[in-house]
Amino acid sequence: AATNLEVRKQLFVSRNTDKGPVLEPVGEGARLRVGDKLISRIEIVTDRDMEYVHLKDMRGAGFEPVNVLSGYRRQDGLGYYESTGDISSNFFINYLRKGKYVFEYPMFVTNKGEYSIGIATIQCMYAPEFSAHSQGIRIRVE
């Protein structure tokens, strides 16, 4: 159902070329190798200002984030607390102005297998009816 919040999640594999690093989109059924560097990109679109918003991005079991230290971060005029856990990265936003925001963080592929990359969910903590989630992705690591 359409709500006032939208969240989209995309994965990209970062490949080094002669012209520098290039991001290639990772689609359903993609085949990756151990050691590949992935970029998780989460886009948020909201049509109103919100307070106390929680964004949770689930990771697959065979993926390790590069940013393991939690802390307060600022980007594009938005301040948030990023907390990295075993299965997800959490972003706690005190005040989210209406508009479009992009969160990105790198991770590495660590194990072979077939994985389900979890969904990204966003919810206003004081008004839980404002929530949304992305689609999940299946990935094969060879």
C-alpha angles and dihedrals in degrees: 000000000000115000137173090267128062128187127186126184126201132175125212130186114222112223125183114229135170088269094050134266116343127195115222118191116245112220136188111301093015118165117223135175131233108268096032114140114230128195117209110208120192120187120198124193121184131174096205141035114269137187129215101013124178121205116189122188115192119212131204120254095252097054129090123196121231094215102067097156117087120221151129114290137184128206132161092352093308121117120201142156115242118204120184117205137174096271105017148023114233127203119194113197120192096194126012115189118207114273141068125310133183125206120190133178133168128236137172131232107241108171140036120244143077115298139187110220105213130235130267114236130191127191138170104235097212095041105035092179086077101077141122140176138203131229123270126239132218116217134183119211117199 
